[in-house]
Amino acid sequence: MGRPLYKNLTAQVLTAIALGALLGALAPDAGKAMKPVGDTFVNLVKMIITPIIFLTIVLGIAGMRDLKAVGRVGGKALLYFEIVTTFAIAIGLVVVNVTRPGAGIDATALAKGDISKYATAGKEMSFVDFVTHVVPSSVVGAFANGDVLQVVFFAVLFGAALAGIGEAGAPMLTGLERLSRVFFRITAIIMKVAPIGAFGAMAYTIGNFGLRALLPLGRLMLDVYVTMALFVFVVLNLIARASGFSLRKLLAYIKEEILLVLGTSSSEAALPSLIAKLEAYGCSRSVVGLVVPTGYSFNLDGTSIYLAMATLFIAQAMRVDLSLGQQLSVLAVLMVTSKGAAGVTGSGFIVLASTLSAMRVVPVEGIALVLGVDRFMSEARAITNLIGNAVATVVISRHERAFDDAKRLVAESPAHEDTMEALDEAAHAEV
């Protein structure tokens, strides 16, 4: 027997998103006032992200024992990320060339925002800076600043060292395992207020930016959403089929995480629960511990699609004709610059600015054209990134023969959701 609809997290988040959008549209000032509600929820999640990533990676690597296996899984993950990201960027370039959303737009008539901070940061950003930034000058600073890449780097070193000392590290491994359970319990508690966070974030977005901002750039938004849908349901679906699992069933299993990202526009909001769910889905802890945190920084399919399409949209709107060679250079530049899109405030625009700066063909000032609607496309980017990382984790787990199909069948069964919600509610009541 199913649980009451009002107790279902999916229904709660969907209702909260709808109510938030309604409040923002009907009472913009009240919607803007909801910003602290959304921000507080995102901060709650950010509070536990770096400890969970650290513990997940360390337990995954130390649990493998075989450091050659760690290198093999990491190598496969990075190769997979590069191949799939190339497909994502290529699809974005093809669609924007066919539909040409920037053609016929009067760039002078569009509302423009202040791009000075993005343009300056974009000029300063280079691949060498990105690489050197990965190594933290202070471990405590990496955790305090929530710098995911730096935490990943330290966690890999820590996990490898712990695995290297063998049985002497067993007591610490047991302690970290217990600490991990505490943090995932905290995650379960935080998820109880997810609908409130989604409501606040959506009310602020609609109230602050307004639905009218969508009209002049509606074609670009439509093209971005359609392209990302094509990427998920064609490219990722083919990858899933080739790897022996159903994308549709996986999406149904992680629907709460998808809705959470939709409401908050932040893939960070769903990261802790995604890690727990993929383990329950059948992926081995070792693979989840390596692939999900790494994918968060290196497998940004949605961001890559958006950056490719935004670059060509700006060129079209500013009447700059890019040759095939120049468009291929966009692909090549984005393969590098998109890797810096995680862990940097305003990263999407900074990376877009750095891409235009590197090309020196399309004026950097053109990013002002898409500032107004960027917030409305961030949901699509974040959801595509989330789905891409979930698929990558399952694919690599299956390729490594580190996947439990029995767990997958249980997770995909209709009765499983009711059981998990009942257990979660009981656990929360104990707390």
C-alpha positions in Angstrom: 0.0 0.0 0.0 1.4 3.4 -1.0 2.1 6.2 1.5 -0.1 9.3 1.5 0.9 11.7 -1.3 1.5 14.6 1.1 4.3 12.5 2.8 6.0 11.9 -0.5 9.2 14.0 -1.0 8.7 14.2 -4.7 5.2 15.6 -4.4 6.3 18.0 -1.7 9.1 19.4 -3.8 6.9 19.7 -6.9 4.2 21.5 -5.0 6.8 23.8 -3.4 8.3 24.7 -6.8 4.8 25.5 -8.2 3.9 27.6 -5.2 7.2 29.4 -5.3 6.8 30.2 -9.0 3.2 31.4 -8.4 4.3 33.7 -5.5 7.2 35.2 -7.6 4.9 35.9 -10.6 2.0 37.3 -8.6 3.9 39.2 -5.9 7.5 39.8 -7.1 8.5 41.7 -4.0 7.4 38.9 -1.7 9.2 36.5 -4.0 12.4 38.4 -3.7 12.1 38.4 0.0 12.2 34.6 -0.1 15.9 34.6 -1.2 17.2 33.9 2.4 15.1 30.8 2.5 16.6 29.3 -0.6 20.1 30.4 0.3 19.8 28.9 3.8 18.9 25.5 2.4 21.7 25.6 -0.2 24.1 26.6 2.7 22.8 23.6 4.7 23.8 21.3 1.9 27.1 23.0 1.2 27.9 22.6 4.9 28.1 18.8 4.6 29.3 18.5 1.0 33.1 18.6 1.5 33.1 16.2 4.5 30.9 13.7 2.6 33.0 13.9 -0.5 36.2 13.4 1.6 34.7 10.4 3.4 33.3 8.9 0.3 36.6 9.1 -1.6 38.7 7.9 1.3 36.5 5.0 2.1 36.3 4.1 -1.6 40.0 4.1 -2.2 40.9 2.5 1.1 38.3 -0.1 0.6 39.8 -1.1 -2.8 43.2 -1.8 -1.2 44.6 -2.3 -4.7 46.0 1.1 -5.7 46.3 -0.1 -9.3 42.5 -0.6 -9.4 42.1 3.0 -8.1 44.2 4.3 -11.0 42.4 2.1 -13.5 38.9 3.4 -12.3 40.1 7.0 -12.2 41.6 6.7 -15.7 38.4 5.1 -17.1 36.4 7.9 -15.5 38.4 10.7 -17.0 38.5 9.1 -20.5 34.7 8.6 -20.3 34.2 12.2 -19.2 36.3 13.6 -22.1 34.5 11.5 -24.7 31.0 12.3 -23.5 31.8 16.0 -23.0 33.0 16.2 -26.6 29.7 14.8 -27.8 27.8 17.3 -25.6 29.7 20.3 -27.0 29.4 19.0 -30.6 25.6 18.6 -30.2 25.3 22.1 -28.8 27.3 23.5 -31.8 25.2 21.6 -34.3 21.9 22.6 -32.9 22.8 26.3 -32.6 24.0 26.3 -36.2 20.8 24.7 -37.5 18.3 26.8 -35.4 20.4 30.1 -35.3 18.6 31.6 -32.3 20.8 34.7 -32.4 20.1 35.6 -36.0 17.7 38.5 -36.4 18.1 39.6 -32.8 18.7 43.3 -32.2 21.5 43.2 -29.7 21.2 46.8 -28.9 17.6 46.4 -27.8 18.3 43.6 -25.3 18.7 44.4 -21.6 22.3 44.1 -20.5 23.8 43.5 -17.1 27.2 44.5 -15.6 29.8 42.0 -16.9 32.9 43.7 -15.5 33.6 41.1 -12.8 33.1 38.2 -15.2 35.2 39.7 -18.0 38.1 40.5 -15.6 38.0 37.0 -14.0 37.8 35.5 -17.4 40.9 37.2 -18.6 42.8 36.1 -15.5 41.6 32.5 -15.7 44.0 30.1 -17.5 44.5 26.4 -17.6 47.8 26.7 -15.7 46.0 28.6 -13.0 43.3 26.0 -12.8 45.9 23.2 -12.4 47.9 24.9 -9.8 44.7 25.8 -7.9 43.9 22.1 -7.5 46.6 21.7 -4.9 45.6 23.4 -1.7 48.0 25.5 0.3 46.0 24.5 3.4 43.9 21.4 3.9 41.8 23.3 6.5 41.3 26.1 4.0 40.1 23.8 1.3 37.4 22.4 3.6 36.5 25.9 5.0 36.1 27.4 1.5 34.2 24.4 0.2 36.6 24.0 -2.7 35.6 20.6 -4.1 38.6 20.1 -6.4 41.1 20.7 -3.6 39.1 18.4 -1.2 39.1 15.7 -3.9 42.9 16.0 -4.4 43.6 15.7 -0.6 41.0 12.9 -0.2 42.7 10.9 -3.0 46.1 11.3 -1.3 44.7 10.5 2.1 42.8 7.4 0.8 45.9 6.1 -1.0 48.0 6.6 2.1 45.5 4.8 4.3 45.3 1.9 1.9 49.1 1.8 1.8 49.6 1.2 5.5 47.5 -1.9 5.5 46.1 -3.3 8.7 47.6 -0.5 10.8 44.9 1.8 9.2 42.0 -0.6 10.0 40.9 1.3 13.2 40.9 4.6 11.4 39.0 3.1 8.5 36.3 1.8 10.9 36.1 5.2 12.6 35.7 7.0 9.2 33.0 4.5 8.2 31.0 5.4 11.4 31.6 9.1 10.8 30.3 8.7 7.3 27.0 7.2 8.6 26.6 10.3 10.8 27.0 12.7 7.9 24.5 10.7 5.8 22.0 10.8 8.7 22.5 14.6 8.7 21.7 14.6 5.0 18.5 12.7 5.6 17.5 15.4 8.2 18.3 18.2 5.9 16.2 16.7 3.1 13.2 17.1 5.3 13.3 20.8 4.6 14.1 20.5 0.9 10.6 21.6 -0.2 11.0 24.8 1.8 14.4 25.5 0.2 13.0 24.8 -3.3 10.0 27.1 -2.6 12.3 30.0 -1.5 14.7 29.6 -4.4 12.0 29.4 -7.1 10.0 32.3 -5.6 13.2 34.5 -5.6 14.1 33.5 -9.2 10.7 34.4 -10.7 10.2 37.5 -8.4 13.7 38.9 -9.1 14.2 38.2 -12.8 10.5 38.1 -13.9 8.9 36.1 -16.6 9.2 39.0 -19.0 12.9 38.5 -19.2 12.3 35.2 -21.0 10.5 36.7 -24.0 13.4 38.3 -26.0 15.7 35.3 -25.6 13.0 32.7 -25.6 14.4 31.0 -28.7 17.8 30.5 -27.0 16.2 29.1 -23.9 14.1 26.7 -25.9 17.1 25.6 -28.0 19.1 25.0 -24.9 16.4 22.9 -23.2 15.7 20.9 -26.4 19.4 20.2 -26.9 19.9 19.0 -23.3 16.9 16.8 -23.7 18.4 15.4 -26.9 21.6 14.7 -25.1 20.0 13.0 -22.2 17.4 10.9 -24.1 19.5 10.1 -27.1 23.3 10.1 -26.2 23.0 9.0 -22.5 20.2 6.6 -23.3 22.3 4.9 -26.0 25.2 4.7 -23.5 22.9 3.2 -20.9 21.5 0.6 -23.3 25.0 -0.4 -24.4 25.9 -0.8 -20.7 22.9 -3.0 -19.9 20.6 -0.8 -17.9 17.5 1.4 -18.4 18.0 5.2 -18.3 14.3 5.6 -17.8 14.3 3.5 -14.7 17.4 5.2 -13.3 15.8 8.6 -13.8 12.7 7.4 -12.0 14.9 6.3 -9.2 16.7 9.6 -8.8 13.6 11.8 -9.5 13.7 13.5 -6.1 17.3 14.6 -6.7 16.3 15.9 -10.1 13.4 17.9 -8.7 15.6 19.3 -5.9 18.1 20.6 -8.5 15.1 22.0 -10.5 14.0 23.9 -7.5 17.3 25.2 -6.3 19.3 25.5 -9.6 22.2 23.9 -7.7 23.6 20.4 -8.5 25.3 20.6 -5.1 21.9 20.4 -3.4 21.5 16.8 -4.5 25.1 15.6 -4.3 25.0 13.9 -0.9 21.8 12.0 -1.5 22.9 11.0 -5.0 26.0 9.4 -3.6 23.9 7.3 -1.1 21.3 6.4 -3.8 23.9 5.2 -6.3 25.4 2.9 -3.7 21.9 1.6 -2.9 21.3 1.2 -6.7 24.1 -1.4 -7.0 27.2 0.7 -7.7 30.2 -0.3 -5.5 31.2 2.2 -2.9 34.7 2.4 -4.4 33.5 3.4 -7.8 30.9 5.9 -6.4 33.6 7.4 -4.2 35.8 8.1 -7.1 33.5 8.8 -10.0 30.8 11.1 -8.4 33.1 13.7 -6.8 35.4 13.7 -9.8 32.5 14.0 -12.2 31.2 17.0 -10.2 34.3 18.8 -11.4 35.1 17.2 -14.7 31.9 15.8 -16.2 29.8 18.9 -16.7 27.8 17.9 -19.8 25.0 20.5 -19.3 27.4 23.3 -18.6 29.4 22.4 -21.8 26.3 22.3 -24.0 25.2 25.7 -22.6 28.7 27.3 -23.1 28.9 26.1 -26.7 25.5 27.4 -27.6 25.9 30.7 -25.7 29.2 31.4 -27.5 27.6 30.9 -31.0 24.4 32.7 -30.0 26.5 35.8 -29.0 28.4 35.6 -32.2 25.2 35.4 -34.2 23.6 38.3 -32.3 26.7 40.4 -32.8 26.9 39.6 -36.5 30.2 37.7 -36.2 30.3 34.8 -38.7 32.5 32.0 -37.3 34.1 29.6 -39.8 34.0 25.8 -39.3 37.6 26.0 -38.1 36.8 28.7 -35.6 33.8 26.7 -34.3 36.1 23.6 -33.9 38.4 25.9 -31.9 35.4 26.7 -29.7 35.1 23.0 -29.1 38.8 22.6 -28.3 38.9 25.7 -26.0 35.7 24.5 -24.1 37.3 21.1 -23.6 39.8 22.9 -21.4 38.0 25.9 -19.9 34.8 23.9 -18.9 36.9 21.9 -16.5 37.2 25.0 -14.4 33.5 25.5 -14.1 33.1 23.9 -10.7 34.0 25.5 -7.4 34.2 29.0 -8.8 31.6 31.7 -8.0 29.8 32.8 -11.1 31.7 30.0 -12.9 29.4 29.8 -16.0 30.1 33.4 -17.0 33.7 33.3 -16.0 34.3 30.3 -18.2 32.3 31.9 -21.0 34.3 35.0 -20.7 37.6 33.1 -20.7 36.4 31.1 -23.8 35.6 34.4 -25.7 38.9 35.9 -24.5 40.9 32.9 -25.7 39.2 33.0 -29.2 39.6 36.8 -29.6 37.0 36.8 -32.4 33.7 37.3 -30.5 33.7 40.4 -28.1 33.7 39.4 -24.5 31.1 42.2 -23.8 28.6 40.0 -25.6 28.0 37.9 -22.5 25.9 40.8 -21.3 23.2 39.7 -23.8 22.5 36.4 -21.9 22.8 37.7 -18.3 19.1 38.2 -18.0 18.1 34.6 -18.8 21.1 32.7 -17.5 19.3 32.0 -14.2 16.4 30.3 -16.0 18.8 28.0 -17.9 20.9 27.1 -14.9 18.3 24.4 -13.9 18.7 22.6 -17.2 22.5 22.8 -16.9 22.5 21.4 -13.3 20.0 18.7 -14.0 21.9 17.5 -17.1 25.2 17.5 -15.1 23.5 15.4 -12.3 22.0 12.9 -14.8 25.4 12.7 -16.7 27.2 11.9 -13.5 24.7 9.3 -12.4 24.9 7.5 -15.7 28.7 7.7 -15.7 28.9 6.1 -12.3 26.6 3.2 -13.3 28.5 2.7 -16.6 31.9 2.5 -15.0 30.6 0.3 -12.1 29.3 -2.2 -14.7 32.4 -2.0 -16.8 34.5 -2.7 -13.7 32.2 -5.6 -12.7 31.5 -3.8 -9.5 27.8 -3.5 -9.9 25.1 -5.5 -8.0 22.1 -6.2 -10.3 20.1 -7.6 -7.4 20.3 -4.2 -5.7 19.3 -2.5 -8.9 16.2 -4.7 -9.3 15.1 -4.0 -5.7 15.8 -0.2 -6.1 13.7 -0.1 -9.3 10.7 -2.0 -7.7 7.7 0.2 -6.8 7.7 -1.2 -3.2 11.2 0.0 -2.6 10.3 3.7 -2.5 7.7 3.2 0.2 10.1 1.1 2.2 12.9 3.7 2.0 10.6 6.5 2.9 9.2 4.6 5.9 12.8 3.8 7.1 13.8 7.4 6.6 10.8 8.7 8.6 11.5 6.3 11.4 15.2 7.3 11.5 14.2 11.0 11.6 11.8 10.4 14.4 14.6 8.7 16.4 16.7 11.8 15.9 
